[in-house]
């Protein structure tokens, strides 16, 4: 199922590959302190001369000093670029951080450290660097924008919204300064990085719009998104984002209209297909949802989330064997460390347990094993603890904290849903019904809580 909190439309933290290419274009880094690589097309393929294997010591120049020998921030920046060129990103970050240590006001080192920290998911370090940039240059729109995206990821939408707003307010002045190459303390060789990375004003605004939906400020959210659509009427992103907000608001027909608009323009728009499937599922039209997810699977056959979504549909249809097959497939496809840190992936083990239990299979051993692999601070660890009766629901709820009230409600809804399923496995329909009611009341738009609303709950009385 699509994670409504994913920022898949405008992720402008500069990818390392693009960043490296940009940097190499402005500062050669074939070796620390060395010269840029030759641009001659034959330089790397020319056959060596007979004398090439015998160095002429009279013509040999001294090797340039290392960053440690030079002891200045610029040398560490150049060494960091060399490490990036050879894909040694952790070492590159160490170099940039050393450059900051030697010269705390070096804006180039601060920005390079911040960008690479974001890519390596070292968000605390990135925030520290961005705060230093803003302290030196309070008009740095890009730093505010990057900071806002990190704060959203850290479940602090209120602070994120404030930084998006500051980025918008500072945008025009900062853009002019970039074009005039007038960024105090920032090496002019690297100005193109800022120009390439700085989003358009309307792109910042649509990010703020999504952030405001996390704060449940839906009128303001739609105001921002509609402003983006007005500026970019042919862009599918605006309609896709607005459709997601409509789903959150339970305005499903409007959401489907927006997704249909994108699919009419591009029938292979994966985001629109998955999002429309989610809207149909929330409406209770599981067959249409299943059709969209199966079509999405043809476009992205190795996406574990799509298999998970299909599994959820079969669960809603009561076909627990097919649901388990798809959930198992989803687990097997999530092979990268990034996938396995995803909360949806971790939730799949609870689903696997539920579906096996619904079929009368023994499933506790596998869930116990996965539970032990998680840290105690992981929300999924807490939910499994409650399901396995290691922790009371009250203790589980009290252990979860977040600055996002939406996240708190989602956690509570999930916990009661999974606990309700556990009571069903134990044949205790009354306790199950009470848990499902709490799940639905807490967050009716959470992906699965609708399954036990209305008539389904009546069947348990």
BELGI-V814196 format. One record per pair of residues at least 4 apart in sequence whose ideal C-beta (glycine too) atoms are under 7 Angstrom apart, sorted by the first residue. I is the first residue (numbers start at 1). J is the second residue. If there is no record, write none. Layout:
i: {I | I}
j: {J | J}
This chain:
i: {1 | 1 | 1 | 1 | 1 | 1 | 2 | 2 | 2 | 3 | 4 | 4 | 5 | 7 | 7 | 7 | 7 | 8 | 9 | 9 | 9 | 10 | 10 | 10 | 10 | 12 | 12 | 13 | 13 | 13 | 13 | 13 | 14 | 14 | 14 | 14 | 15 | 16 | 16 | 16 | 17 | 18 | 19 | 19 | 20 | 20 | 20 | 21 | 22 | 22 | 22 | 22 | 23 | 23 | 23 | 24 | 24 | 24 | 26 | 26 | 26 | 27 | 27 | 27 | 28 | 28 | 28 | 29 | 29 | 29 | 29 | 30 | 30 | 30 | 31 | 32 | 32 | 32 | 32 | 32 | 32 | 33 | 33 | 33 | 33 | 34 | 38 | 42 | 48 | 55 | 56 | 65 | 65 | 66 | 67 | 67 | 67 | 67 | 70 | 72 | 73 | 73 | 73 | 73 | 73 | 73 | 74 | 75 | 76 | 76 | 76 | 76 | 76 | 77 | 77 | 77 | 77 | 77 | 77 | 78 | 79 | 79 | 80 | 80 | 80 | 80 | 80 | 81 | 82 | 83 | 83 | 83 | 83 | 84 | 84 | 88 | 89 | 89 | 89 | 90 | 91 | 92 | 92 | 93 | 93 | 93 | 93 | 93 | 94 | 95 | 96 | 96 | 96 | 96 | 96 | 97 | 97 | 98 | 99 | 99 | 99 | 100 | 100 | 100 | 100 | 100 | 103 | 104 | 105 | 105 | 106 | 106 | 107 | 107 | 107 | 107 | 107 | 107 | 108 | 108 | 108 | 108 | 109 | 110 | 110 | 110 | 110 | 111 | 111 | 112 | 113 | 113 | 114 | 114 | 114 | 114 | 114 | 115 | 116 | 117 | 117 | 117 | 117 | 118 | 118 | 118 | 118 | 122 | 123 | 123 | 123 | 123 | 124 | 125 | 126 | 126 | 127 | 127 | 127 | 128 | 129 | 130 | 130 | 130 | 130 | 131 | 132 | 133 | 133 | 133 | 134 | 134 | 134 | 134 | 136 | 137 | 139 | 139 | 139 | 140 | 140 | 141 | 141 | 141 | 141 | 141 | 141 | 142 | 142 | 142 | 142 | 142 | 143 | 144 | 144 | 144 | 144 | 144 | 145 | 145 | 145 | 145 | 145 | 146 | 147 | 147 | 148 | 148 | 148 | 148 | 148 | 149 | 150 | 151 | 151 | 151 | 151 | 152 | 152 | 152 | 155 | 155 | 155 | 155 | 156 | 156 | 157 | 157 | 157 | 157 | 157 | 158 | 158 | 158 | 159 | 160 | 160 | 161 | 161 | 161 | 161 | 161 | 162 | 163 | 164 | 164 | 164 | 164 | 164 | 165 | 165 | 166 | 167 | 167 | 168 | 168 | 168 | 170 | 171 | 171 | 171 | 172 | 173 | 174 | 175 | 175 | 176 | 177 | 177 | 178 | 178 | 178 | 178 | 178 | 181 | 181 | 183 | 183 | 186 | 186 | 191 | 192 | 193 | 194 | 199 | 199 | 201 | 202 | 202 | 202 | 202 | 202 | 203 | 204 | 205 | 205 | 205 | 205 | 206 | 206 | 206 | 206 | 206 | 206 | 207 | 208 | 208 | 209 | 209 | 209 | 209 | 210 | 211 | 212 | 212 | 212 | 212 | 213 | 213 | 213 | 213 | 214 | 214 | 216 | 217 | 218 | 218 | 218 | 219 | 220 | 221 | 221 | 222 | 222 | 222 | 223 | 224 | 225 | 225 | 225 | 225 | 225 | 226 | 227 | 228 | 228 | 229 | 229 | 229 | 229 | 232 | 236 | 236 | 236 | 236 | 236 | 237 | 238 | 239 | 239 | 239 | 239 | 240 | 240 | 240 | 240 | 240 | 240 | 241 | 242 | 242 | 243 | 243 | 243 | 243 | 243 | 244 | 244 | 245 | 246 | 246 | 246 | 246 | 247 | 247 | 247 | 247 | 247 | 248 | 250 | 251 | 252 | 252 | 252 | 252 | 253 | 254 | 255 | 255 | 256 | 256 | 256 | 257 | 259 | 259 | 259 | 259 | 259 | 260 | 261 | 262 | 262 | 262 | 263 | 263 | 263 | 263 | 268 | 269 | 270 | 270 | 270 | 270 | 271 | 272 | 273 | 273 | 273 | 273 | 274 | 274 | 274 | 274 | 275 | 276 | 276 | 277 | 277 | 277 | 277 | 277 | 277 | 278 | 279 | 280 | 280 | 280 | 280 | 281 | 281 | 281 | 282 | 282 | 284 | 285 | 286 | 286 | 286 | 286 | 287 | 288 | 289 | 289 | 290 | 290 | 290 | 291 | 292 | 293 | 293 | 293 | 293 | 293 | 294 | 296 | 296 | 297 | 297 | 297 | 300 | 302 | 304 | 304 | 304 | 304 | 304 | 304 | 305 | 305 | 306 | 307 | 307 | 307 | 307 | 307 | 308 | 308 | 308 | 308 | 308 | 309 | 310 | 310 | 311 | 311 | 311 | 311 | 311 | 311 | 312 | 312 | 312 | 313 | 314 | 314 | 314 | 314 | 315 | 315 | 315 | 316 | 319 | 320 | 320 | 320 | 320 | 321 | 321 | 322 | 323 | 323 | 324 | 324 | 324 | 324 | 325 | 326 | 327 | 327 | 327 | 327 | 327 | 328 | 328 | 329 | 330 | 330 | 331 | 331 | 334 | 334 | 334 | 335 | 336 | 337 | 339 | 340 | 343 | 343 | 346 | 347 | 347 | 348 | 349 | 349 | 349 | 350 | 350 | 350 | 350 | 350 | 351 | 352 | 352 | 352 | 353 | 353 | 353 | 354 | 354 | 355 | 356 | 356 | 357 | 357 | 357 | 358 | 363 | 364 | 365 | 366 | 367 | 367 | 367 | 368 | 368 | 371 | 371 | 371 | 374 | 374 | 374 | 375 | 376 | 379 | 379 | 379 | 380 | 381 | 382 | 382 | 382 | 382 | 382 | 383 | 383 | 383 | 383 | 383 | 384 | 385 | 385 | 385 | 386 | 386 | 386 | 386 | 386 | 387 | 387 | 387 | 391 | 391 | 392 | 393 | 393 | 393 | 394 | 395 | 396 | 397 | 397 | 400 | 400 | 402 | 402 | 404 | 405 | 406 | 407 | 408 | 409 | 409 | 409 | 410 | 410 | 410 | 411 | 412 | 412 | 413 | 413 | 413 | 413 | 413 | 413 | 414 | 414 | 415 | 416 | 416 | 416 | 416 | 416 | 417 | 417 | 417 | 417 | 417 | 418 | 419 | 419 | 420 | 420 | 420 | 420 | 420 | 420 | 421 | 422 | 423 | 423 | 423 | 423 | 424 | 428 | 429 | 429 | 430 | 431 | 432 | 432 | 433 | 433 | 433 | 433 | 434 | 435 | 436 | 436 | 436 | 437 | 437 | 438 | 439 | 440 | 440 | 440 | 440 | 443 | 444 | 444 | 444 | 451 | 452 | 452 | 453 | 455}
j: {278 | 305 | 308 | 309 | 312 | 447 | 274 | 275 | 278 | 344 | 244 | 248 | 214 | 11 | 149 | 152 | 210 | 271 | 237 | 240 | 241 | 199 | 203 | 206 | 207 | 197 | 199 | 115 | 118 | 119 | 146 | 149 | 18 | 19 | 115 | 197 | 19 | 20 | 89 | 119 | 21 | 22 | 23 | 115 | 24 | 84 | 85 | 25 | 26 | 192 | 193 | 196 | 27 | 81 | 84 | 28 | 29 | 85 | 189 | 190 | 192 | 78 | 81 | 189 | 35 | 36 | 37 | 78 | 81 | 82 | 85 | 34 | 36 | 37 | 82 | 64 | 66 | 67 | 78 | 79 | 82 | 64 | 65 | 75 | 78 | 64 | 43 | 46 | 52 | 60 | 60 | 69 | 70 | 70 | 75 | 76 | 79 | 95 | 75 | 102 | 77 | 99 | 102 | 103 | 106 | 109 | 78 | 79 | 80 | 95 | 98 | 99 | 102 | 81 | 96 | 99 | 108 | 109 | 112 | 82 | 83 | 95 | 84 | 92 | 95 | 96 | 112 | 85 | 86 | 88 | 91 | 92 | 95 | 89 | 92 | 92 | 93 | 116 | 120 | 94 | 95 | 96 | 116 | 97 | 113 | 116 | 117 | 120 | 98 | 99 | 100 | 109 | 112 | 113 | 116 | 101 | 113 | 102 | 103 | 106 | 109 | 104 | 106 | 109 | 110 | 113 | 109 | 132 | 136 | 185 | 110 | 185 | 111 | 133 | 136 | 183 | 185 | 186 | 112 | 186 | 187 | 190 | 113 | 114 | 129 | 132 | 133 | 115 | 133 | 116 | 117 | 129 | 118 | 126 | 129 | 130 | 146 | 119 | 120 | 122 | 125 | 126 | 129 | 123 | 126 | 146 | 150 | 126 | 127 | 150 | 153 | 154 | 128 | 129 | 130 | 150 | 131 | 147 | 150 | 132 | 133 | 134 | 143 | 146 | 147 | 135 | 136 | 137 | 140 | 143 | 138 | 140 | 143 | 144 | 185 | 184 | 170 | 173 | 174 | 144 | 174 | 145 | 167 | 170 | 171 | 174 | 198 | 146 | 174 | 194 | 197 | 198 | 147 | 148 | 163 | 166 | 167 | 170 | 149 | 164 | 167 | 199 | 204 | 150 | 151 | 163 | 152 | 160 | 163 | 164 | 167 | 153 | 154 | 156 | 159 | 160 | 163 | 157 | 160 | 211 | 402 | 403 | 404 | 407 | 160 | 403 | 161 | 211 | 214 | 215 | 404 | 162 | 215 | 403 | 163 | 164 | 211 | 165 | 208 | 211 | 212 | 215 | 166 | 167 | 168 | 204 | 207 | 208 | 211 | 169 | 208 | 170 | 171 | 204 | 201 | 204 | 205 | 174 | 175 | 201 | 204 | 176 | 177 | 178 | 179 | 198 | 180 | 182 | 183 | 183 | 191 | 194 | 195 | 198 | 188 | 191 | 191 | 194 | 190 | 191 | 195 | 196 | 197 | 198 | 203 | 204 | 205 | 206 | 227 | 228 | 231 | 232 | 207 | 208 | 209 | 224 | 227 | 228 | 210 | 224 | 225 | 228 | 238 | 241 | 211 | 212 | 224 | 221 | 224 | 225 | 241 | 241 | 215 | 217 | 220 | 221 | 224 | 218 | 221 | 245 | 248 | 404 | 406 | 406 | 221 | 222 | 245 | 249 | 223 | 224 | 225 | 245 | 226 | 242 | 245 | 227 | 228 | 229 | 238 | 241 | 242 | 245 | 230 | 231 | 232 | 238 | 233 | 238 | 239 | 242 | 238 | 240 | 262 | 265 | 266 | 269 | 241 | 242 | 243 | 258 | 261 | 262 | 244 | 258 | 262 | 271 | 272 | 275 | 245 | 246 | 258 | 247 | 255 | 258 | 259 | 275 | 248 | 275 | 249 | 251 | 254 | 255 | 258 | 252 | 255 | 278 | 279 | 282 | 445 | 445 | 255 | 256 | 279 | 282 | 283 | 257 | 258 | 259 | 279 | 260 | 276 | 279 | 261 | 263 | 272 | 275 | 276 | 279 | 264 | 265 | 266 | 269 | 272 | 267 | 269 | 272 | 273 | 299 | 273 | 274 | 296 | 299 | 300 | 275 | 276 | 277 | 292 | 295 | 296 | 278 | 293 | 296 | 306 | 279 | 280 | 292 | 281 | 289 | 292 | 293 | 296 | 309 | 282 | 283 | 285 | 288 | 289 | 292 | 286 | 289 | 313 | 445 | 450 | 450 | 289 | 290 | 313 | 316 | 317 | 291 | 292 | 293 | 313 | 294 | 310 | 313 | 295 | 296 | 297 | 306 | 309 | 310 | 313 | 310 | 300 | 306 | 301 | 306 | 310 | 306 | 333 | 308 | 330 | 333 | 334 | 339 | 345 | 309 | 344 | 310 | 311 | 326 | 329 | 330 | 333 | 312 | 327 | 330 | 344 | 348 | 313 | 314 | 326 | 315 | 323 | 326 | 327 | 330 | 351 | 316 | 447 | 448 | 317 | 319 | 322 | 323 | 326 | 320 | 323 | 355 | 451 | 323 | 324 | 355 | 358 | 359 | 325 | 359 | 326 | 327 | 355 | 328 | 352 | 355 | 356 | 329 | 330 | 331 | 348 | 351 | 352 | 355 | 332 | 352 | 333 | 334 | 348 | 348 | 352 | 339 | 340 | 345 | 339 | 340 | 341 | 345 | 345 | 347 | 380 | 380 | 351 | 380 | 352 | 353 | 367 | 370 | 354 | 383 | 384 | 387 | 418 | 355 | 356 | 363 | 366 | 357 | 363 | 367 | 358 | 421 | 359 | 361 | 363 | 361 | 363 | 425 | 425 | 367 | 368 | 369 | 370 | 371 | 384 | 388 | 372 | 388 | 381 | 384 | 388 | 378 | 380 | 381 | 381 | 381 | 383 | 400 | 411 | 384 | 385 | 386 | 391 | 396 | 399 | 400 | 387 | 396 | 414 | 415 | 418 | 388 | 390 | 391 | 396 | 391 | 393 | 396 | 415 | 419 | 418 | 419 | 422 | 395 | 396 | 396 | 397 | 415 | 419 | 398 | 399 | 415 | 412 | 415 | 408 | 411 | 407 | 408 | 408 | 409 | 410 | 411 | 412 | 413 | 442 | 443 | 414 | 443 | 446 | 415 | 416 | 442 | 417 | 439 | 442 | 443 | 446 | 449 | 418 | 446 | 419 | 420 | 435 | 438 | 439 | 442 | 421 | 436 | 439 | 448 | 449 | 422 | 423 | 435 | 424 | 432 | 435 | 436 | 439 | 452 | 425 | 426 | 428 | 431 | 432 | 435 | 432 | 432 | 433 | 460 | 434 | 435 | 436 | 460 | 437 | 457 | 460 | 461 | 438 | 439 | 440 | 452 | 457 | 441 | 457 | 442 | 449 | 444 | 449 | 452 | 453 | 449 | 449 | 450 | 453 | 456 | 456 | 457 | 457 | 459}
